[in-house]
Amino acid sequence: MASIVGTPPVRLRALFQDAGLRPHQARLAVHALATSTWRKGLSWPDALARLGRQARAVAEAVMQAPPGVVVRQVAVAADGTRKLLVALPDGALVESVVIAATDGDRTTLCVSSQVGCGRRCTFCETGRLGLVRNLESSEIAAQLLLARAHWEPVRGARPPIRNVVFMGMGEPLDNLDAVADAVAVMTDPVAGGLSWRHVTVSTVGVAWKLPDFFAKVRANLAVSLNAPDDDRRARWMPINSRCDLASLKAALQQHLPADRDVLVEYIVFDGHNDRDADADLLIRWLGGLPARLNLIVANPGPDRHLRTPTMDRVRALHQRLLAAGIRAMVRHPHGRDIGGACGQLAASATA
């Protein structure tokens, strides 16, 4: 059944009309339910109570209550990052991370799209869990509702959550339909209210799903690259054995919309992919792609050989890329001390 949290409002309006409401009635009913849930934080019974008798009967017939998703535990990092351990209705656990803005006008929420992940990248704690199950669209979008409810009372002068990245647990393109619906809800003006330009979906490079992604999801795309050649990338990221770097680049060139670019993510590992020669290989691969590059300082993870680089080495790599005309920036870790940084999410409770 449909959900005010997981079903895009445009689809809800169609359901209400199919159930007998006139278009104007359907629009007003969906707007009232979405406002009650997303703006006022009302319970489902209280949201239904705001409808007229006919609209309420239709809503009860075609919709179900939002999922019983709750924050079980909160960990706060020294830098203000907050990691939320989220319990799903079946007891499964995922993690969301609220990254407080240090500058700019928005705070970022990192959401999960799967319980565990089947892609098994060697540097990622989530990959060690394997894939347990996909999240429903309502379970994904509910992370934004929960995070806002948690963040607003404590944020003080810091910005509200206006940015969402699908960089938490799971491979979003392996759960594409649910991710598409969750993004549609998050970016609908009467629901989540985010700008689609402030939503980014990250993939390890499931290139054969890119046509469906661009057809179904209005959001930015990020691709996790992390190595400048196939040998190293295949060792760290099993996806490369099915879709090598040449195939990934070709897919991006073919399917990326003409008015869009792609965010390329490159985790920098000490002594493994941070040499000048590695930068030159990376520059060559980026050639011809409308791309921005994020250099991500590696965090401690399951592969103890892949260590955090020195900042001098990261800065040198950055400068070499900039000198070659690459739009690159360094992304510093947030929440590393609470296991909330890139590659550290394991959905485990602490004592």
C-alpha positions in Angstrom: 0.0 0.0 0.0 1.0 3.6 -0.4 2.6 5.7 2.3 2.8 9.5 2.8 6.5 8.9 3.5 7.5 6.6 0.7 5.0 7.3 -2.2 5.6 10.4 -4.3 2.7 12.9 -3.9 1.9 12.9 -7.6 1.2 9.2 -7.4 -0.9 9.6 -4.3 -3.1 12.1 -6.0 -3.7 9.6 -8.8 -4.6 6.9 -6.3 -7.1 9.2 -4.6 -8.7 10.1 -7.9 -8.9 6.4 -8.9 -10.7 5.8 -5.6 -13.3 8.4 -6.4 -12.1 11.8 -5.3 -12.2 14.7 -7.8 -8.8 16.1 -8.8 -9.2 19.2 -6.5 -10.2 17.0 -3.6 -7.3 14.6 -4.2 -4.8 17.5 -4.3 -6.1 19.0 -1.1 -6.1 15.7 0.7 -2.6 14.8 -0.2 -1.4 18.3 0.6 -3.0 18.1 4.0 -1.5 14.7 4.8 2.0 15.7 3.6 2.0 19.0 5.5 0.8 17.2 8.7 3.6 14.6 8.3 6.5 16.6 6.9 6.0 20.0 8.3 4.0 19.5 11.6 5.4 16.1 12.6 1.9 14.8 13.4 1.1 11.1 14.0 -0.7 9.2 11.3 -4.0 9.2 13.2 -3.8 12.9 13.8 -2.9 13.5 10.2 -6.0 11.5 9.1 -8.1 13.5 11.5 -7.4 16.7 9.5 -9.2 15.3 6.5 -12.9 15.4 5.6 -14.9 12.2 6.0 -14.8 11.1 2.3 -11.1 11.9 1.9 -10.3 10.1 5.2 -12.1 7.0 4.1 -10.2 7.0 0.8 -6.8 7.5 2.6 -7.5 4.7 5.0 -8.4 2.4 2.0 -5.4 3.1 -0.1 -2.6 4.1 2.4 -0.9 2.6 5.3 0.7 4.3 8.3 4.4 5.4 8.0 6.8 2.7 8.9 7.7 2.3 12.6 11.3 3.5 12.1 13.0 4.9 15.2 16.3 6.2 16.3 17.7 3.7 18.7 21.0 5.4 19.5 22.8 8.7 18.8 26.6 9.2 18.8 28.1 12.7 18.7 31.5 13.3 17.3 34.0 16.0 18.4 33.3 17.9 15.2 29.5 17.9 15.8 28.7 15.1 13.4 25.9 13.0 14.7 25.5 9.3 13.8 21.9 7.9 14.2 21.4 4.2 14.6 18.0 3.6 13.0 15.9 0.6 13.8 13.6 -0.6 11.1 10.2 -2.3 11.7 11.7 -5.8 11.4 14.4 -5.0 13.9 17.1 -4.5 11.2 19.6 -1.7 11.8 21.0 1.0 9.5 22.8 4.2 10.1 22.2 7.8 9.0 24.8 10.6 9.6 24.0 14.3 10.1 27.1 16.3 9.0 26.9 19.8 10.5 28.0 22.6 8.1 31.3 24.2 8.9 30.6 26.9 6.3 27.9 27.5 3.7 24.2 27.4 4.4 23.2 23.8 4.7 23.8 20.7 6.8 24.1 17.3 5.1 22.3 14.1 5.9 23.9 10.8 4.7 21.2 8.1 4.3 21.3 4.3 3.8 19.5 2.4 1.1 20.1 -1.2 2.1 20.7 -3.2 5.2 24.3 -4.2 4.5 25.7 -4.2 1.0 26.5 -6.9 -1.5 29.3 -5.1 -3.4 32.0 -5.9 -0.8 34.5 -3.2 -1.3 37.5 -4.1 0.8 37.9 -0.7 2.5 34.2 -0.5 3.6 32.8 -1.8 6.9 29.3 -2.1 5.4 30.7 -4.4 2.8 31.7 -6.9 5.5 28.1 -7.4 6.4 27.0 -8.6 3.0 23.5 -7.8 1.7 20.7 -8.5 4.2 17.9 -6.7 2.3 16.8 -3.6 0.4 15.1 -0.8 2.2 11.6 0.2 1.3 11.2 3.7 -0.1 9.4 4.7 3.1 12.3 3.4 5.2 14.7 5.5 3.2 12.7 8.8 3.2 11.9 8.3 6.9 15.6 8.8 7.7 15.1 12.4 6.6 12.1 12.8 8.8 13.9 11.3 11.8 17.1 13.3 11.2 15.2 16.6 11.0 13.2 15.8 14.2 16.5 15.0 15.9 18.5 17.9 14.5 16.1 20.9 14.9 16.1 21.0 18.7 19.9 20.8 19.0 21.3 22.7 15.9 21.2 26.1 17.5 22.7 28.6 14.9 23.8 25.8 12.6 21.9 25.4 9.3 19.0 23.0 8.9 19.3 19.8 6.8 19.1 20.9 3.2 21.4 18.4 1.6 21.0 14.6 1.3 23.6 12.2 0.0 23.0 8.5 -0.6 26.4 7.5 0.6 25.4 5.5 3.7 24.9 1.7 3.9 24.2 -0.1 0.6 24.6 0.4 -3.1 21.7 2.7 -4.2 21.5 1.5 -7.8 20.9 -2.1 -6.5 17.7 -0.7 -5.0 16.9 1.7 -7.7 13.1 1.8 -7.7 12.9 2.4 -3.9 15.7 5.1 -4.2 13.8 6.8 -7.0 10.6 7.0 -5.0 12.4 8.2 -1.9 14.2 10.9 -3.9 10.9 12.0 -5.4 9.3 12.3 -2.0 12.3 14.1 -0.5 12.3 16.7 -3.4 8.6 17.2 -3.7 7.6 20.7 -2.5 4.7 19.4 -0.3 6.8 16.6 1.3 10.6 16.8 1.9 11.0 20.1 0.1 14.6 19.6 -0.9 16.0 20.9 -4.2 17.0 18.0 -6.5 20.3 19.8 -6.9 20.9 19.2 -3.2 20.5 15.4 -3.5 23.4 13.1 -4.6 23.2 9.4 -5.2 26.5 7.5 -5.1 27.3 4.3 -6.9 30.3 2.0 -7.0 29.9 2.0 -10.7 26.9 -0.2 -11.6 27.2 1.1 -15.2 24.5 -1.0 -16.8 21.9 0.7 -14.5 22.8 4.2 -15.5 20.1 4.5 -18.2 17.4 3.6 -15.7 18.9 5.9 -13.1 18.8 8.9 -15.3 15.3 8.0 -16.5 13.9 7.5 -13.0 15.9 9.7 -10.6 16.2 13.5 -10.6 19.3 13.9 -8.5 23.1 14.3 -8.9 25.2 11.2 -9.6 28.5 10.4 -7.8 30.7 7.5 -8.8 33.2 5.9 -6.4 36.4 5.4 -8.4 39.3 5.1 -5.9 41.9 3.7 -8.2 43.4 5.0 -11.4 43.9 1.6 -13.1 41.9 -1.7 -13.3 44.4 -3.8 -11.4 44.1 -1.9 -8.2 40.4 -1.1 -8.6 39.6 -4.8 -9.1 41.5 -5.7 -5.9 39.6 -3.2 -3.8 36.2 -3.1 -5.6 34.9 -6.4 -7.0 32.5 -4.4 -9.3 35.5 -3.6 -11.5 35.7 -7.3 -12.6 32.3 -6.9 -14.3 32.6 -3.2 -15.3 36.2 -2.0 -15.8 37.3 1.6 -15.9 36.9 1.9 -19.7 33.4 0.5 -19.7 32.4 2.8 -16.8 33.7 5.9 -18.6 32.0 4.9 -21.8 28.7 4.4 -20.0 29.0 7.9 -18.3 29.8 9.5 -21.7 26.9 7.8 -23.3 24.2 8.3 -20.7 25.0 11.4 -18.7 22.5 14.1 -19.6 23.9 17.0 -21.6 23.4 19.6 -18.9 24.8 17.5 -16.1 28.2 16.5 -14.7 29.3 13.6 -12.5 31.0 13.8 -9.1 33.9 11.4 -9.0 35.0 10.2 -5.6 38.6 9.1 -5.0 39.6 7.8 -1.6 43.3 8.5 -1.1 45.2 5.6 0.5 48.7 6.1 1.9 51.3 4.8 -0.6 48.7 2.9 -2.7 47.1 5.5 -5.0 48.6 8.8 -4.1 51.7 9.1 -6.2 52.2 11.7 -9.0 52.0 8.9 -11.5 48.6 7.9 -10.1 47.4 11.5 -10.4 48.5 11.5 -14.1 46.5 8.2 -14.7 43.5 9.8 -13.0 43.8 13.0 -15.1 43.9 10.8 -18.2 40.7 8.9 -17.2 38.9 12.1 -16.4 39.6 13.5 -19.8 36.5 14.1 -21.9 34.2 13.7 -18.9 32.2 16.6 -17.5 33.3 15.8 -13.9 34.1 17.2 -10.5 36.5 15.3 -8.3 36.4 14.8 -4.6 39.6 13.6 -3.0 38.5 11.8 0.2 41.0 11.3 3.0 40.9 7.6 3.8 39.5 6.6 7.2 40.5 3.5 9.2 38.6 0.5 7.9 38.6 -3.2 7.6 41.6 -3.5 5.4 44.5 -2.4 7.6 46.8 -2.1 4.6 44.8 0.8 3.3 45.9 3.6 5.7 45.2 7.3 6.1 47.6 9.4 4.0 49.5 12.4 5.2 47.9 15.7 4.4 51.1 16.8 2.7 50.6 14.0 0.2 46.9 14.8 -0.3 47.7 18.5 -0.9 50.4 17.6 -3.4 47.9 15.3 -5.3 45.3 18.0 -5.2 47.7 20.6 -6.6 48.8 18.4 -9.4 45.1 17.8 -10.4 44.3 21.5 -10.2 47.3 22.3 -12.4 45.9 19.9 -15.0 42.6 21.8 -15.1 40.7 19.2 -13.0 37.9 20.6 -10.8 39.0 19.0 -7.6 38.5 19.5 -3.9 39.6 17.7 -0.7 36.9 16.2 1.4 38.0 16.0 5.0 36.5 13.3 7.3 33.6 14.0 9.5 32.7 11.8 12.5 35.7 9.6 12.3 35.9 9.3 16.1 32.4 7.8 16.2 32.7 5.5 13.2 30.5 7.8 11.1 32.9 8.8 8.3 33.2 7.4 4.8 33.5 3.6 4.8 32.9 3.2 8.5 29.2 2.5 8.8 28.5 -0.9 10.3 25.1 -0.5 12.0 26.3 -1.6 15.4 25.1 -0.4 18.8 27.6 0.8 21.4 27.4 0.1 25.1 
